[in-house]
Amino acid sequence: MAIHSNAFVDEGVVIDPSNDIAAGVVIEKGVTIGQDNVIAANAFIGEGTSIGDGNEIQVGAVIGSPPQDLTYGGEPTFVRIGNGNNFREYVTIHRASRPGGETVVGDNCMIMVGSHVAHDCEIGNDVTMANGCHLGGHVSVGSGAFLSGGTFVHQFCRIGRLVMFGALGMAVKDLPPFMMCVGNRARVHGVNIVGLRRAGFDPMLRREIQDAYRVLYRGGLTMSEAIEMLGLSTVPEVLELVRFLQESARGVASGASDGRALDRVSSD
């Protein structure tokens, strides 16, 4: 294990000897760190954080600091990090705000410079957050989603699997899986065809998802009517979209055009 002489690692840390820890790193008590992680200069790993294997934590990143929540009373809360992630310079990830709760990041995510993951968020696998993305508390991000630079997500919103969220956007409602979303008060602009292709979705499956998009955003239906129609599908990905719509608490982002029909979808 390479621990720089100017790093501070609390005696209560459980750490595999294969890790590489640079100068100025602070690792508080109650932290568990797996194998083959690289923790660069001046990073901070706070109490209650567990980190898997093969992660890179770059200069000045802060993982596991207390939540920015006025209701938090100092109770034990946690951050759980999976494997193979890359947290770039000055990323911040906060502990959960509710006693015993977790903020979770899955595997193989790229969280770029200056991005923020607030308390109680859940990030899936293979998620990319470009520079300066900010997630409010209790946000969930589905696997394979791509959040472009400078995007903001309101607390309690959900970003579906394989969503492409365009730069400088703000999401105040849920963004359905497989969609391409853009704008301040983000709207759905179509299906994330490039992302689906890269994820291995064959042409027939991509067409099924495009047909589902047309039912939801081009069919002049209410949300309930669209859900009922799409629920007749036998395609698992379409049924995944249906479940996402059914479980929405904040409402679902409307479409980019055809205002009258889409207002019916968003207000149903």
C-alpha positions in Angstrom: 0.0 0.0 0.0 1.3 3.4 -1.0 0.2 6.0 1.6 2.0 9.3 1.3 3.5 10.5 4.5 1.5 13.7 4.3 -1.9 11.9 4.1 -4.1 11.4 7.1 -5.8 8.1 7.4 -7.7 7.5 10.6 -6.9 4.3 12.6 -10.4 3.1 12.2 -10.3 2.9 8.4 -10.6 -0.5 6.8 -8.4 -0.4 3.7 -6.9 -2.9 1.3 -3.1 -2.7 0.9 -3.4 -2.3 -2.9 -4.6 1.3 -2.7 -2.6 4.3 -3.7 -3.2 7.4 -1.5 -1.5 10.7 -2.3 -0.4 13.7 -0.2 -2.9 15.7 1.6 -5.7 13.1 1.5 -7.9 12.9 4.6 -9.8 9.7 5.3 -12.0 9.8 8.4 -13.0 7.0 10.7 -15.6 4.4 9.7 -14.5 4.4 6.1 -14.1 1.1 4.1 -12.0 1.0 1.0 -11.6 -2.0 -1.3 -8.8 -2.9 -3.7 -6.8 -1.0 -6.3 -8.3 2.5 -5.8 -6.3 5.6 -6.6 -7.0 8.6 -4.4 -5.2 11.8 -5.6 -3.9 14.8 -3.7 -6.1 16.6 -1.2 -9.2 14.4 -1.6 -11.4 14.0 1.4 -13.3 10.8 2.2 -15.8 11.3 5.0 -17.1 9.1 7.8 -19.6 6.5 6.8 -18.3 6.1 3.2 -17.7 2.7 1.6 -15.7 2.4 -1.6 -15.4 -0.6 -3.8 -12.6 -1.6 -6.2 -10.7 0.2 -9.0 -12.0 3.7 -8.5 -10.1 6.9 -9.2 -10.8 9.8 -7.0 -9.0 12.9 -8.3 -7.6 16.1 -6.8 -9.7 17.8 -4.3 -12.8 15.6 -4.6 -15.0 15.4 -1.5 -16.9 12.1 -0.9 -19.0 11.6 2.2 -19.2 15.0 3.7 -22.4 15.9 5.7 -25.6 16.7 3.7 -26.8 20.3 3.0 -30.1 19.6 4.7 -31.4 21.8 7.6 -33.2 18.8 9.0 -30.0 16.8 9.4 -29.2 16.3 13.0 -25.8 14.6 12.8 -27.1 11.0 12.8 -25.1 8.2 11.2 -25.6 8.3 7.4 -23.7 6.8 4.6 -22.2 7.0 1.0 -21.8 3.8 -0.9 -19.6 3.8 -4.0 -19.3 0.8 -6.4 -16.4 -0.3 -8.7 -14.6 1.3 -11.6 -15.8 4.8 -11.1 -13.8 8.0 -12.0 -14.5 11.0 -9.8 -12.7 14.0 -11.3 -11.4 17.1 -9.7 -13.5 18.8 -7.1 -16.5 16.5 -7.4 -18.7 16.6 -4.2 -20.8 13.7 -3.0 -22.8 14.1 0.3 -24.0 11.6 2.8 -27.7 10.8 3.2 -29.8 13.1 5.4 -32.0 10.5 7.0 -30.7 8.2 9.8 -29.3 5.0 8.3 -29.8 6.3 4.7 -27.3 6.0 1.8 -26.2 8.1 -1.1 -25.3 5.5 -3.8 -23.2 5.5 -6.9 -23.1 2.3 -8.9 -20.3 1.0 -11.1 -18.3 2.5 -14.0 -19.6 6.0 -13.8 -17.7 9.1 -14.9 -18.4 12.1 -12.7 -16.6 15.1 -14.2 -15.0 18.2 -12.8 -17.0 20.2 -10.3 -20.2 18.1 -10.4 -22.3 17.6 -7.2 -24.3 14.6 -6.0 -26.5 15.7 -3.1 -27.8 13.7 -0.2 -29.9 10.5 -0.7 -29.2 10.4 -4.5 -29.1 7.1 -6.3 -26.9 6.8 -9.4 -27.0 3.6 -11.5 -24.2 2.0 -13.5 -22.3 3.6 -16.5 -23.7 7.1 -15.9 -21.8 10.1 -17.2 -22.1 13.5 -15.6 -20.1 16.1 -17.5 -18.5 19.1 -15.9 -20.6 21.1 -13.5 -23.7 18.9 -13.3 -25.7 19.3 -10.1 -28.2 16.8 -8.6 -30.5 18.0 -5.8 -31.4 15.7 -2.9 -33.2 12.4 -3.5 -32.5 12.4 -7.2 -32.3 9.0 -9.0 -30.3 8.6 -12.3 -30.8 5.4 -14.3 -28.0 3.3 -15.7 -26.4 4.6 -18.9 -27.8 8.1 -18.6 -25.7 11.0 -19.9 -26.0 14.4 -18.3 -24.2 17.0 -20.4 -22.3 19.9 -18.9 -24.0 22.4 -16.6 -27.2 20.5 -16.2 -29.3 20.8 -13.0 -31.8 18.3 -11.6 -34.4 19.4 -9.0 -34.7 17.4 -5.8 -36.8 14.2 -6.0 -36.7 14.1 -9.8 -35.9 10.9 -11.7 -33.7 10.6 -14.7 -34.6 7.4 -16.6 -32.2 4.8 -18.0 -30.2 5.8 -21.1 -31.5 9.4 -21.1 -29.5 12.0 -22.9 -29.9 15.3 -21.1 -28.6 18.3 -23.1 -26.1 20.9 -21.8 -27.3 23.7 -19.5 -30.7 22.0 -19.0 -32.8 22.1 -15.9 -35.1 19.2 -15.0 -38.0 19.9 -12.7 -40.0 16.8 -13.7 -39.0 13.2 -14.4 -37.2 12.5 -17.7 -38.5 9.2 -19.1 -36.1 6.4 -20.0 -34.5 6.2 -23.5 -35.4 9.8 -24.3 -33.4 12.9 -25.4 -34.2 15.9 -23.3 -33.1 19.5 -23.6 -33.8 22.9 -22.1 -34.5 25.0 -19.0 -37.5 23.1 -17.7 -36.4 20.2 -19.8 -38.7 18.8 -22.5 -38.5 15.6 -24.4 -37.2 16.1 -28.0 -37.3 12.5 -29.2 -35.7 9.1 -28.6 -32.0 8.8 -27.7 -31.3 6.7 -30.8 -27.5 7.1 -30.7 -27.4 6.1 -27.0 -29.7 3.1 -27.7 -27.5 2.0 -30.6 -24.4 2.2 -28.5 -26.1 0.2 -25.7 -26.7 -2.6 -28.2 -30.4 -2.1 -28.9 -31.2 -3.6 -32.3 -33.1 -1.7 -35.0 -36.4 -3.5 -34.3 -36.2 -2.6 -30.6 -35.3 1.0 -31.3 -38.4 1.2 -33.6 -40.6 -0.1 -30.8 -39.3 2.6 -28.5 -39.8 5.3 -31.1 -43.4 4.0 -31.6 -43.9 4.3 -27.8 -42.6 7.9 -27.9 -45.1 8.7 -30.6 -48.0 7.3 -28.6 -46.9 9.3 -25.5 -45.9 12.6 -27.2 -47.6 12.7 -30.6 -50.9 10.8 -30.1 -52.9 13.6 -28.5 -53.6 11.3 -25.5 -53.8 12.0 -21.8 -51.2 10.3 -19.7 -53.7 7.7 -18.5 -54.7 6.9 -22.0 -51.1 6.6 -23.2 -50.2 4.4 -20.3 -53.2 2.1 -21.0 -52.2 1.8 -24.7 -48.5 1.2 -24.0 -49.3 -1.3 -21.3 -50.6 -3.7 -24.0 -47.0 -4.0 -25.3 -45.0 -7.2 -24.8 -41.7 -5.4 -25.2 -39.8 -5.2 -21.8 -38.3 -1.8 -22.6 -41.7 -0.3 -23.4 -43.1 -1.8 -20.2 -40.2 -0.3 -18.4 -41.3 3.1 -19.8 -44.8 2.4 -18.6 -43.7 1.6 -15.1 -41.6 4.8 -15.0 -44.7 6.8 -16.0 -46.9 5.1 -13.4 -44.4 5.7 -10.6 -43.9 9.4 -11.3 -44.6 11.6 -8.3 -43.4 14.9 -9.7 -44.9 14.5 -13.1 -43.2 13.7 -16.5 -41.5 16.2 -18.8 -43.6 17.2 -21.7 -42.6 17.2 -25.3 -40.8 19.9 -27.4 -43.6 20.7 -29.8 -47.3 20.0 -30.6 -48.1 22.1 -27.6 -51.8 21.4 -27.2 -51.5 17.6 -27.2 -48.4 17.7 -25.0 -50.0 20.0 -22.4 -52.6 17.3 -22.0 -49.9 14.7 -21.3 -48.1 16.9 -18.8 -51.2 18.0 -16.9 -53.1 14.8 -16.7 
